[in-house]
């Protein structure tokens, strides 16, 4: 089973990844987290990125998902290739060969959770704190989801404390989740 938290940076995806993985581990599930690969990029990211950097991030995300999925029953991703493509698209416009591949790869996720942008970003020393930039990414993620009618769960921006409960409920009621957890 592969689960991804999607949305712009600084919205709580990483926290949700760790909370979900911990909850699944307590249930005895062999789970792994694919961390946000942009943080590992040897090239500039955020608004100073290059097409080469975004391509590296895009394909490294897939490589990490393959690696993790070959060794674990459940993979929890702190992003999806759709998010990574949104950053590429904002900086360089549509890259149709990569976009087609992204849409094909999106079929590999069993569950997508869209984490809403609140308009507030905390400085972490890596990700950009420009709210216009973050909001632009968030809108592109929504646009890409809508264009292909990708099934996803939108977390309620008014119920941040309840996000992990909603996520666990959806995972536990998903056919693959029931199979893995029972």
C-alpha positions in Angstrom: 0.0 0.0 0.0 1.4 3.4 -0.9 0.1 6.6 0.7 1.1 10.2 -0.2 0.6 13.5 1.5 0.4 16.2 -1.1 0.4 20.0 -1.1 2.8 22.9 -0.9 5.7 23.0 1.6 5.3 24.0 5.2 1.7 22.7 5.6 2.2 19.7 8.0 2.8 16.8 5.5 6.0 15.6 7.3 4.3 15.7 10.7 1.4 13.6 9.3 3.8 11.1 7.7 5.5 10.5 11.1 2.2 10.3 13.0 0.7 7.8 10.5 3.8 5.7 10.4 4.0 5.5 14.2 0.3 4.5 14.4 0.8 1.8 11.8 3.9 0.5 13.5 2.0 0.2 16.8 -0.4 -2.1 14.8 2.6 -4.2 13.7 2.7 -3.0 10.1 6.0 -3.0 8.4 6.0 0.7 7.3 8.5 3.1 5.8 8.5 6.9 5.1 9.8 8.3 1.9 11.0 11.7 3.0 10.9 14.8 1.0 13.7 14.3 -1.5 14.1 18.0 -2.4 15.9 18.4 0.9 18.6 16.0 -0.5 19.0 17.9 -3.8 22.6 18.6 -4.7 21.2 21.5 -6.8 19.3 24.7 -5.8 15.6 24.3 -5.0 12.7 26.7 -4.2 12.6 29.8 -6.4 16.3 29.5 -7.3 15.8 26.0 -8.9 16.7 24.8 -12.3 15.1 22.4 -14.7 17.9 20.0 -13.9 17.2 20.2 -10.2 13.5 19.7 -10.6 14.2 16.7 -12.9 16.5 15.2 -10.3 13.9 15.7 -7.5 11.1 14.2 -9.7 13.0 11.0 -10.6 14.6 10.6 -7.2 11.1 10.6 -5.6 10.2 7.7 -7.8 13.4 5.8 -7.1 12.9 6.2 -3.4 9.3 5.0 -3.6 10.5 1.9 -5.6 13.2 1.2 -3.0 10.9 1.6 -0.1 8.1 -0.4 -1.7 10.4 -3.3 -2.3 11.2 -3.6 1.4 8.0 -2.6 3.2 4.3 -3.5 3.3 3.2 0.2 3.6 5.0 3.2 2.2 4.1 6.7 3.4 5.3 9.5 1.2 6.0 13.0 2.2 5.0 14.3 -1.2 4.1 12.7 -4.5 5.5 13.1 -8.0 2.5 15.4 -8.6 3.8 17.9 -6.0 7.3 17.7 -7.5 5.9 18.3 -10.9 4.0 21.4 -9.6 7.3 23.0 -8.6 8.8 22.2 -12.0 5.7 23.5 -13.8 5.6 26.8 -11.8 9.3 27.5 -12.7 9.5 26.2 -16.2 5.9 25.7 -17.6 4.5 22.4 -18.6 7.0 19.7 -19.5 4.7 17.4 -21.4 6.8 14.2 -21.5 7.4 14.4 -17.7 3.8 15.4 -17.1 2.5 12.3 -19.0 4.9 10.2 -17.0 3.7 11.9 -13.8 0.1 11.1 -14.6 1.0 7.4 -15.2 3.0 7.2 -11.9 0.0 8.7 -9.9 -1.8 5.4 -10.5 0.7 3.8 -8.2 -0.6 5.6 -5.1 -3.4 3.9 -3.2 -4.3 7.0 -1.2 -3.7 10.7 -1.6 -4.2 13.2 1.2 -4.3 16.9 0.2 -3.0 18.9 3.1 -4.4 22.5 2.9 -2.3 25.7 2.9 -3.0 27.9 5.8 -1.1 31.0 4.6 1.5 30.6 7.3 5.0 29.2 6.8 7.6 28.5 9.4 11.3 28.9 8.5 13.1 25.6 8.5 16.3 26.7 6.8 15.6 24.8 3.6 12.1 25.6 2.2 11.1 29.0 0.9 9.1 31.2 3.3 7.5 33.3 0.5 3.8 32.8 1.0 3.0 33.8 -2.6 5.3 31.1 -3.8 3.8 28.5 -1.5 0.3 29.5 -2.4 1.2 29.3 -6.1 2.4 25.7 -5.6 -0.7 24.8 -3.7 -3.0 26.1 -6.5 -1.0 24.2 -9.1 -1.3 21.0 -7.0 -5.1 21.6 -7.0 -5.2 22.3 -10.7 -3.2 19.1 -11.5 -5.5 17.0 -9.3 -8.6 18.5 -10.9 -7.3 18.2 -14.5 -7.1 14.4 -14.2 -9.8 13.9 -11.6 -7.4 12.2 -9.3 -9.2 10.7 -6.3 -7.9 12.2 -3.1 -9.0 13.1 0.5 -8.9 16.8 1.3 -8.1 17.5 4.9 -10.3 20.1 6.6 -8.3 23.4 7.1 -10.4 24.1 10.1 -9.7 20.8 11.9 -5.9 20.5 12.0 -5.9 18.6 15.3 -8.3 16.1 13.7 -6.2 15.4 10.6 -4.4 12.3 11.9 -7.7 10.8 13.1 -9.2 11.4 9.6 -6.1 9.9 7.9 -6.1 6.8 10.1 -9.8 6.3 9.6 -9.4 6.5 5.8 -6.4 4.2 5.8 -8.0 1.6 8.0 -11.2 1.6 5.8 -9.3 1.3 2.5 -9.4 -2.3 1.2 -5.6 -2.6 1.2 -5.5 -1.1 4.6 -7.9 -3.6 6.0 -5.9 -6.4 4.4 -2.7 -5.2 6.0 -4.0 -4.3 9.4 -6.3 -7.2 10.2 
